[in-house]
């Protein structure tokens, strides 16, 4: 006959095994629940994550190879350098063609060229496309923000402001243009026959009022706030003196125009000009 102690021990072993079996059943049940839609989604996410990791690894390897190629090009300035320059120019030409095609196909909407390294040379070809837009197809918003445009590009844009269909908003922020270029764009707007009034604020925002044949009007904005002055293009003393003389001449011209010209509403406020030249 087994003793009382052995019986109790046997019962404890049986209970512990029952508990282990219960835990195994619960685990199997939990695994069965995971084999559902959420489980499949988790597997898809894990697979996508693995693919991204592989792509990132491949990209890192390509970057490493490119770094080695750059080192070789810098050390050997012969055929490799010439071929790299030609490839770069071809890539830039392809991008310019895409920009021009985009400008041609946009109708009555926003033409957004933000941060695409747009150059003056490319803008020179974009402006005639915008000027040739028919009524109803004009670009309402022209976004040229954060590019490589200089005073030369601003002069190309003056043709659009002077005689072409003027966009309601033209964003020029983040480019390398000077206060002189801002003044030229304001004067170009003033020469537009449909513009009634032009104002330049102290921070470089050009505001204009465009009139229509039915008596209505619309505000136009050319945003040049936060402009970068190209000081290396001008000597400081001669540049400032020329700006002051031009501002004085502009003020005298506007005073005589108010009394003699019937188009007295079109004016360029001297306060804005003097703030840009100071």
C-alpha positions as CSV (number, residue, x, y, z in Angstrom):
1,X,0.0,0.0,0.0
2,X,1.3,3.5,-0.9
3,X,1.8,5.9,1.9
4,X,-0.3,9.0,2.4
5,X,2.7,11.1,1.4
6,X,3.2,9.3,-1.9
7,X,-0.5,9.7,-2.8
8,X,-0.3,13.5,-2.1
9,X,2.8,13.8,-4.2
10,X,1.2,11.9,-7.1
11,X,-1.8,14.2,-7.0
12,X,0.5,17.3,-7.1
13,X,2.2,15.9,-10.2
14,X,-1.1,15.2,-11.9
15,X,-2.3,18.7,-11.1
16,X,0.9,20.3,-12.4
17,X,0.6,18.3,-15.6
18,X,-3.0,19.4,-16.0
19,X,-1.9,23.0,-15.6
20,X,0.7,22.6,-18.3
21,X,-1.8,21.0,-20.6
22,X,-4.2,23.9,-20.0
23,X,-1.4,26.4,-20.8
24,X,-0.6,24.5,-24.0
25,X,-4.3,24.5,-25.0
26,X,-4.4,28.3,-24.4
27,X,-1.3,28.8,-26.5
28,X,-2.6,26.8,-29.4
29,X,-5.9,28.7,-29.2
30,X,-4.0,32.0,-29.2
31,X,-2.0,30.9,-32.3
32,X,-5.2,29.9,-34.0
33,X,-6.6,33.4,-33.3
34,X,-3.5,35.0,-34.9
35,X,-4.1,33.2,-38.1
36,X,-6.8,35.8,-39.0
37,X,-6.8,39.0,-41.1
38,X,-4.8,40.8,-38.5
39,X,-2.2,38.1,-38.5
40,X,-2.0,38.2,-42.3
41,X,-1.6,42.0,-42.2
42,X,1.2,41.6,-39.7
43,X,3.0,39.2,-42.0
44,X,2.5,41.6,-44.9
45,X,4.0,44.5,-42.9
46,X,6.9,42.3,-41.8
47,X,7.5,41.3,-45.5
48,X,7.3,45.0,-46.6
49,X,9.7,45.9,-43.8
50,X,12.2,43.2,-44.9
51,X,11.9,44.5,-48.5
52,X,12.6,48.0,-47.4
53,X,15.6,46.9,-45.4
54,X,16.9,45.1,-48.5
55,X,16.3,48.2,-50.7
56,X,18.0,50.4,-48.1
57,X,21.0,48.0,-48.0
58,X,21.2,48.1,-51.8
59,X,21.0,51.9,-51.8
60,X,23.8,52.1,-49.3
61,X,25.9,49.9,-51.4
62,X,25.2,52.0,-54.5
63,X,26.1,55.2,-52.6
64,X,29.4,53.6,-51.5
65,X,30.1,52.7,-55.1
66,X,29.3,56.2,-56.2
67,X,31.6,57.6,-53.6
68,X,34.4,55.4,-54.9
69,X,33.6,56.6,-58.5
70,X,33.8,60.2,-57.3
71,X,37.2,59.6,-55.8
72,X,38.4,58.0,-59.0
73,X,37.0,60.9,-61.0
74,X,38.8,63.5,-58.8
75,X,42.0,61.6,-59.0
76,X,41.9,61.0,-62.8
77,X,40.7,64.2,-64.6
78,X,40.6,62.7,-68.1
79,X,37.9,60.8,-69.9
80,X,35.9,59.9,-66.8
81,X,35.5,63.6,-65.9
82,X,34.4,64.5,-69.4
83,X,31.9,61.7,-69.6
84,X,30.5,62.6,-66.2
85,X,30.0,66.2,-67.3
86,X,28.3,65.1,-70.5
87,X,26.0,62.8,-68.5
88,X,25.2,65.6,-66.1
89,X,24.4,68.0,-68.9
90,X,22.2,65.4,-70.6
91,X,20.3,64.9,-67.3
92,X,19.8,68.6,-66.9
93,X,18.6,68.9,-70.5
94,X,16.0,66.1,-69.9
95,X,14.8,67.9,-66.7
96,X,14.5,71.2,-68.7
97,X,12.4,69.4,-71.3
98,X,10.1,68.1,-68.6
99,X,9.7,71.6,-67.1
100,X,8.8,73.1,-70.4
101,X,6.3,70.3,-71.2
102,X,4.7,70.8,-67.7
103,X,4.4,74.5,-68.4
104,X,2.7,73.9,-71.7
105,X,0.1,71.4,-70.4
106,X,-1.0,73.3,-67.2
107,X,-4.2,75.2,-67.8
108,X,-5.9,77.6,-65.5
109,X,-4.3,76.3,-62.3
110,X,-1.1,76.3,-60.3
111,X,2.3,76.0,-61.9
112,X,4.5,74.7,-59.1
113,X,8.3,74.7,-59.6
114,X,9.3,74.6,-55.9
115,X,12.8,73.3,-55.2
116,X,13.7,71.9,-58.6
117,X,16.9,73.9,-59.0
118,X,15.2,76.0,-61.7
119,X,17.8,78.2,-63.5
120,X,17.5,81.5,-65.3
121,X,18.1,79.8,-68.7
122,X,15.1,77.5,-68.2
123,X,12.9,80.3,-66.9
124,X,13.7,82.3,-70.1
125,X,12.0,79.5,-72.1
126,X,9.1,79.2,-69.7
127,X,8.0,82.8,-69.8
128,X,7.1,82.8,-73.6
129,X,4.9,79.8,-73.0
130,X,3.1,81.6,-70.2
131,X,2.7,84.7,-72.3
132,X,1.2,82.7,-75.1
133,X,-1.6,81.2,-72.9
134,X,-5.1,82.0,-74.2
135,X,-7.9,83.5,-72.2
136,X,-9.2,80.9,-69.7
137,X,-5.9,78.9,-69.8
138,X,-3.8,81.4,-67.8
139,X,-1.8,80.2,-64.9
140,X,-3.3,81.5,-61.7
141,X,-0.4,80.8,-59.3
142,X,3.2,80.7,-60.4
143,X,5.4,79.1,-57.6
144,X,9.1,79.6,-58.2
145,X,10.2,79.3,-54.6
146,X,13.6,78.0,-53.4
147,X,15.3,77.8,-56.7
148,X,18.5,79.1,-58.4
149,X,17.0,82.2,-59.9
150,X,19.0,85.5,-60.0
151,X,18.4,89.1,-61.2
152,X,18.6,87.8,-64.7
153,X,15.7,85.4,-64.2
154,X,13.7,88.2,-62.6
155,X,14.3,90.3,-65.8
156,X,12.9,87.5,-67.9
157,X,9.8,87.4,-65.6
158,X,9.3,91.1,-66.2
159,X,8.1,90.3,-69.7
160,X,5.3,88.3,-68.3
161,X,4.4,91.0,-65.7
162,X,4.5,93.8,-68.4
163,X,2.5,92.3,-71.2
164,X,1.5,88.7,-70.6
165,X,-1.4,87.2,-68.6
166,X,-0.4,88.0,-65.0
167,X,-0.7,85.3,-62.4
168,X,-2.7,86.2,-59.3
169,X,0.2,85.0,-57.2
170,X,3.9,84.7,-58.1
171,X,6.1,83.3,-55.3
172,X,9.8,84.3,-55.7
173,X,10.9,83.6,-52.2
174,X,14.1,81.7,-51.5
175,X,15.9,82.9,-54.7
176,X,19.1,84.9,-55.2
177,X,17.6,88.2,-56.3
178,X,18.4,91.7,-55.2
179,X,16.3,94.7,-54.2
180,X,17.0,96.2,-57.7
181,X,15.3,93.2,-59.3
182,X,12.3,93.7,-57.1
183,X,12.0,97.3,-58.2
184,X,12.3,96.3,-61.9
185,X,9.4,93.8,-61.5
186,X,7.3,96.4,-59.8
187,X,8.0,98.8,-62.7
188,X,7.1,96.1,-65.2
189,X,3.7,95.6,-63.4
190,X,3.1,99.4,-63.6
191,X,3.7,99.4,-67.3
192,X,1.0,96.8,-67.8
193,X,-2.1,98.5,-69.2
194,X,-4.6,96.5,-67.1
195,X,-2.8,97.3,-63.8
196,X,-4.3,100.3,-61.9
197,X,-2.0,100.5,-58.9
198,X,1.3,99.1,-57.7
199,X,2.7,99.1,-54.2
200,X,6.0,97.7,-52.8
201,X,6.0,96.9,-49.1
202,X,9.1,97.3,-46.9
203,X,9.8,93.6,-46.8
204,X,9.7,93.0,-50.5
205,X,6.0,92.1,-51.2
206,X,4.7,93.6,-54.5
207,X,1.0,94.3,-54.4
208,X,-1.0,95.4,-57.5
209,X,-4.6,95.9,-58.5
210,X,-5.6,94.7,-61.9
211,X,-8.7,96.2,-63.6
212,X,-11.0,94.5,-66.1
213,X,-13.3,95.8,-68.8
214,X,-16.5,95.0,-66.8
215,X,-15.3,97.3,-64.0
216,X,-14.2,94.6,-61.6
217,X,-10.7,94.4,-60.2
218,X,-8.4,91.7,-58.7
219,X,-5.4,91.9,-56.4
220,X,-2.0,90.5,-57.6
221,X,0.9,89.6,-55.4
222,X,4.5,89.0,-56.3
223,X,6.1,87.7,-53.1
224,X,9.9,88.5,-52.9
225,X,10.1,88.6,-49.1
226,X,13.4,87.4,-47.6
227,X,15.4,88.2,-50.8
228,X,19.2,87.7,-50.9
229,X,21.2,90.6,-52.2
230,X,24.0,89.8,-54.6
231,X,26.6,92.3,-53.2
232,X,29.4,90.9,-55.3
233,X,27.7,92.2,-58.5
234,X,27.9,95.9,-57.4
235,X,30.4,98.1,-55.6
236,X,28.7,99.4,-52.5
237,X,29.2,103.1,-52.9
238,X,28.3,103.3,-56.6
239,X,25.4,100.9,-56.2
240,X,23.8,102.8,-53.3
241,X,24.2,106.2,-55.0
242,X,22.7,104.8,-58.2
243,X,19.7,103.4,-56.3
244,X,19.2,106.8,-54.5
245,X,19.3,108.7,-57.8
246,X,16.9,106.3,-59.4
247,X,14.5,106.5,-56.5
248,X,14.6,110.3,-56.7
249,X,14.0,110.3,-60.4
250,X,11.1,107.8,-59.9
251,X,9.5,110.1,-57.3
252,X,9.7,113.2,-59.6
253,X,8.3,111.1,-62.4
254,X,5.3,110.0,-60.3
255,X,4.6,113.6,-59.1
256,X,4.5,115.0,-62.6
257,X,2.4,112.0,-63.8
258,X,-0.2,112.7,-61.2
259,X,-0.9,116.2,-62.5
260,X,-0.4,115.6,-66.3
261,X,-1.4,111.9,-67.0
262,X,-5.0,110.8,-66.9
263,X,-3.8,107.4,-65.5
264,X,-3.2,108.8,-62.1
265,X,-4.2,105.7,-60.3
266,X,-1.2,103.8,-61.5
267,X,1.7,104.6,-59.1
268,X,4.6,103.1,-57.3
269,X,4.8,104.2,-53.7
270,X,8.1,105.9,-52.8
271,X,8.0,104.4,-49.3
272,X,8.4,100.9,-50.7
273,X,11.1,101.9,-53.1
274,X,13.2,103.7,-50.5
275,X,12.9,100.8,-48.1
276,X,14.2,98.4,-50.7
277,X,17.2,100.7,-51.6
278,X,18.2,101.4,-48.1
